[in-house]
């Protein structure tokens, strides 16, 4: 009796395993969408105007131990169709010296690129010679703490749909 129960149990488990072995997925395997293996092409975006002094700046909170006062120029932020967000960042030192950069973050690859450094004397942008997209880091390994906070603000939960959603994210995630 015990042997027949064991054999029946094994047979039932075998039938269940065969039934579950069919390839059933929760998504449509026959859907032909955009090619995700297609290489990403960066859009050419003109350099922003150099800040004149009447811009809206938002203080970015990094951590209690972070030295410096990073600020984000709110009216410089642009969401582009190539999944990049362009902005002007001021990494102001403790002494009040401005370090302006025109930058972009590419959300799908978690990379950032500097497009220009601010010349505060001549009020102009200086373009770097060899500007490359650089990895910001992961959530566990923050190579660049300021850019990591900006990535979490801009890119987590997908790209913001509009400027209002982006401003809401900045005030709730990046400011203190």
C-alpha positions in Angstrom: 0.0 0.0 0.0 2.8 2.3 0.9 4.6 1.6 -2.3 1.6 2.3 -4.5 1.1 5.7 -2.7 4.7 6.5 -3.4 4.5 5.5 -7.0 1.2 7.4 -7.5 2.7 10.5 -5.8 5.8 10.3 -8.1 3.6 9.9 -11.2 1.4 12.9 -10.1 4.5 15.0 -9.6 5.9 14.0 -12.9 2.6 14.9 -14.7 2.6 18.3 -12.9 6.2 18.9 -13.8 5.4 18.1 -17.5 2.4 20.5 -17.4 4.5 23.3 -15.9 7.4 22.7 -18.3 5.4 24.3 -21.1 6.8 27.7 -22.1 4.3 30.0 -20.7 5.4 33.5 -19.9 3.7 36.7 -18.7 4.7 38.7 -21.8 4.1 38.4 -25.5 7.0 36.6 -27.1 5.8 37.5 -30.6 5.8 41.2 -30.1 8.3 43.0 -32.3 9.2 46.3 -30.6 12.2 48.7 -30.8 15.6 47.0 -31.0 17.0 47.4 -27.5 20.4 46.2 -28.7 20.6 49.2 -31.0 23.5 51.5 -30.1 22.5 54.7 -28.3 23.0 58.0 -30.2 23.6 61.2 -28.2 21.7 64.2 -29.4 23.6 67.4 -30.0 22.4 69.9 -27.5 23.6 73.5 -27.5 25.5 74.9 -24.5 23.2 76.8 -22.1 23.6 80.5 -21.6 26.1 81.4 -18.8 24.2 82.2 -15.5 23.6 85.9 -15.2 22.9 86.0 -11.5 19.1 86.0 -11.3 18.6 82.2 -11.6 16.8 79.9 -9.2 19.3 77.6 -7.4 18.3 74.6 -5.2 20.7 73.5 -2.5 21.3 69.7 -2.8 21.7 67.7 0.4 24.4 65.0 0.1 25.1 63.9 3.7 26.0 65.3 7.1 29.7 64.8 6.5 29.9 66.2 2.9 31.9 69.4 2.7 30.8 71.9 0.1 27.5 73.3 -1.0 26.3 71.8 -4.3 23.5 73.8 -6.0 21.4 72.9 -9.0 20.1 75.6 -11.3 16.4 74.8 -11.6 15.7 76.8 -14.7 18.5 75.1 -16.6 17.2 71.5 -16.5 16.2 70.0 -19.8 14.7 66.5 -20.4 15.8 65.3 -23.8 14.4 62.5 -26.0 17.7 60.6 -25.9 17.0 59.9 -22.2 19.5 62.5 -21.0 18.9 65.3 -18.5 21.0 68.4 -19.0 21.5 70.8 -16.1 23.9 73.4 -14.6 25.6 72.4 -11.3 27.5 74.7 -9.0 29.7 72.9 -6.5 30.3 75.8 -4.3 33.2 75.5 -1.9 33.0 76.2 1.8 34.7 79.6 1.1 31.9 80.5 -1.4 33.9 79.9 -4.6 31.7 78.9 -7.5 32.6 75.8 -9.6 30.1 75.8 -12.4 29.7 72.9 -14.8 27.2 72.2 -17.6 26.5 68.5 -17.4 24.1 65.7 -18.5 23.1 62.4 -17.0 22.1 59.4 -19.2 19.6 57.5 -17.1 19.7 54.0 -18.8 23.5 53.6 -18.5 24.0 55.5 -15.2 26.6 57.8 -16.8 27.3 61.5 -16.7 29.2 63.9 -18.9 30.6 67.4 -18.4 30.0 69.6 -21.4 31.5 72.8 -20.1 33.3 74.4 -17.1 32.3 77.9 -16.0 34.7 80.8 -16.3 33.4 83.1 -13.6 35.7 86.0 -14.6 34.8 86.1 -18.3 31.3 84.7 -17.8 31.6 82.0 -20.4 31.8 78.2 -20.8 35.1 76.4 -21.4 34.5 73.1 -23.3 36.7 70.2 -22.2 39.1 68.7 -24.8 38.0 65.1 -24.4 34.6 64.9 -22.7 33.5 61.3 -22.2 30.5 59.6 -20.5 31.7 58.4 -17.1 30.0 55.9 -14.8 28.5 57.5 -11.7 28.6 54.3 -9.6 26.0 52.0 -8.2 23.7 52.6 -5.2 26.2 50.6 -3.1 29.4 52.2 -4.5 28.9 55.9 -4.9 32.0 57.1 -6.8 30.6 60.6 -7.1 28.2 61.4 -4.3 26.8 64.6 -5.8 26.1 62.9 -9.2 24.7 59.8 -7.3 22.1 62.0 -5.6 21.3 63.7 -8.9 20.9 60.3 -10.6 18.6 59.1 -7.8 16.6 62.3 -8.1 16.3 62.3 -11.9 16.3 58.7 -13.0 14.9 56.4 -10.3 11.3 55.5 -11.1 11.9 56.3 -14.7 12.4 59.7 -16.4 10.1 62.4 -15.2 7.2 63.1 -17.6 7.4 66.9 -17.3 9.0 69.8 -15.6 6.6 69.9 -12.7 7.3 66.2 -11.8 11.0 66.9 -12.0 10.7 69.9 -9.7 8.7 67.8 -7.3 11.4 65.1 -7.3 14.1 67.7 -6.7 12.3 69.2 -3.7 11.4 65.8 -2.2 14.6 63.8 -2.9 17.5 66.2 -3.3 16.7 69.0 -0.9 16.6 69.0 2.8 
